[in-house]
Each structure stands twice: as structure tokens, then as C-alpha cells.
Amino acid sequence: MSETAASAASGAEGSARKTAPKAPSGERRGLFARIALFVRQVVAELKKVVRPTRQDLITYTSVVLVFVAVVMAFVTLVDLGIGKVTFWVFGG
């Protein structure tokens, strides 16, 4: 194995072992510091969110409504079929 491959492999192994950063001098962070960190992380994640366009929303809504209608029709047919079989078996 070449030196660069070995150093890359050792770097990859080291990155998998990293843990969350700790407060200076190994002390545990206080309650408010942890809450502030959480809020900063939430804001950072929310900045990554991409909003769909109006056309995307229309498309997604249409797909969901059509799917729900198809499932409703299927369940209705199954329910009517089971009802007919039940009346036929037990007499109605």
C-alpha cells in the first residue's frame, strides 16, 4: 500500500471515531449552553431546507389526491364484495 493510501485510510478511520465537541477543560456544558447549541443547530438545519415551487406543490397535491381516490375506490369495492359474500353465506 502506498504512503498516501495508508494516510488516507488512517484519516478515514480517525474521522469515523470523532465524538461531539466537549466544553473546554473536559467540563460538561451548562443547561443554557446546551439549549443555545441546540437552537443554533436547528437554525443551521432550517437554512438547508429547499422550498418547493408552486408547480411542484400542485403536482405533489395532485398525486396524493389521485392516490387517495384510487385507494378509496379499492377499499369500497373490497367492502362491497365482502358484504355480498357475507349475505350469501349467512343469508340475508
N, C-alpha and C positions, 0 to 999 in steps of 0.2 A: 504494500500500500504506500502511496506517495506521501510526502510530508503534508502537502496541502489537504489531501483527502483525510489524513489522520486528524489534522487540526480542525477540519470542518466537522468530522464525526464527533470529536470531543466537544466542539462548540454546540452541536445539536443536542448532545446528551446533557450538557450543562443547562441549556435553555429549558429542557423539559423538567428539570428539578427545581426551578426557581419558585419561590413562595411569595406570598404577599409581602410588600414592604412593611417593615416594622418601624415603630417610633424610635427616635434616637436613644441610645444607651439601653436598648432592649426593653424599655418600659412599654406597657400596654397603653394605647391611646385612651383618652377620656371619652365619656359618653358624647359630648358635644362635638369632639373632633371626629368621631366615627360617623355621627349624623351628617356633619358637614361633608365628609368624604363621600358618603352615600349620595347626597344631593348633587355633588359635583359629578359623580359618575352617571347619575340619572340624566343630568343635563347633557353630558357628553354623548350618551347613547341617543337621546332625543334629537340631537343635531345630525345624526346619521340617518334618520328616518326620511324616506323619499315619499312625498305625497303623490298619489295617482292623479292623472289628468282627468278632466271631466269626461272625456271619451272612454277612458279606462273604467271609471265608475259606472258609466252607462252599460258598458259591456259586461262587467262583473255582475251588476244587478240583474241584467237580462239573463245571464247564465244561471244565476241562483233561482230566479223566479221560474224559468223553464224546468229546471231540475226538480224543484218542489212540486210543480204541477204534474210532472211525469210520475213522481213517487206517489202523489196523492191518487192519481188515476190507478196506478198499480195496486195500492192498498185497497182502494174502493172495489176493484174487480175481485181481488182475493177475498175480501169480506163478503161480497155478494155470493161468490162461489161457495164459500164455507157455509153461508146461511142456507143456500139451496140444498147442499148436501145434507146439512143437519135436518132440515124439514123433510127431506126424502127418507132419511134413515129413521127418524123418530116419528114421522107422520105429522102433518100439520094441518 
